[in-house]
Amino acid sequence: MIMEASADTLLMLGFSVFFTFIFGLPLGILLFLSGKSENVVLRAINTVVSFIVNILRSVPFIILMVALIPIVREVFGTAIGVRGTIPPLVIAAAPFFARLVETSLREVDRGVIEAAQAMGANTWQIIYKVLLPEARAGLIAGTTITAVTLVSYTAMSGMIGGGGLGDLAIRYGYHRYELTIMIVAIVVLVILVQLLQWIGDALVRRYTRK
C-alpha cells in the first residue's frame, strides 16, 4: 500500500516536473525578454502574460484543481488519480517556475549580454549561449524549489482523490484513524523533499562560479 502510493507520488512528481520545465522555461524567457524590450507589441505581450501568470499564482492549488475538474475530465477522460492530477499540477507550477526563471535571467551580468551583442550574436544565440549557461545555477535552484513545491501539491491533491501518499494519508490516516499510515506517509514525503533538496544543492554548488 505504501509502496504503491509512493510510486504514484513519484510518477506524478516526475511528469509534472518535466512538463513544468518544458512550459515554464520558455514562458520565463518570454517574460524576461519582453519585459526588457522597448517594442510596444512585446511590452503589451509582457503585460498580458504577466497578468495571466499572476492570476494562476494567486489561486491556491486545491481551489485551482477543483476548478479544473470539468476541463481535465473532458480532455483527459478523468479528473482523479495520477492521470487526472498531472495537468492541474503543471498549470499551477509552470507560472511559478516561469517567475523563478525570469528572476534568474535578470541576475545575469548585463556586461556579458552586451559583449555577446557587440560580437553580433542574435537573440536566440544570446539565449542559448549566454543567458541560460550564465543562469544555470539559478535555474537549477528554481527547479529544485518547484519540485519541492510540487511534492506538497501532490499531497494536497489527495483531498479530492488525486492518488499518491496524500490520498493514502487522508483515506487511511484521517478517515480511518490509522495513525501509523499517516506517520509513514509523512516520513516518506519528508525524505523525498530532503532528497530533492540535497540533489538540487549539490548541482548548484557544482555549477556555481567561484
Secondary structure, DSSP 8 states (H G I E B T S, - for coil): -HHHHHHHHHHHHHHHHHHHHHHHHHHHHHHHHHHH---HHHHHHHHHHHHHHHHHHHS-HHHHHHHTHHHHHHHHS-SSHHHHHHHHHHHHHHHHHHHHHHHHHHTS-HHHHHHHHHTT--HHHHIIIIIHHHTHHHHHHHHHHHHHHHHHHHHHGGGGT--HHHHHIIIIIISS--HHHHHHHHHHHHHHHHHHHHHHHHHHHHHS--
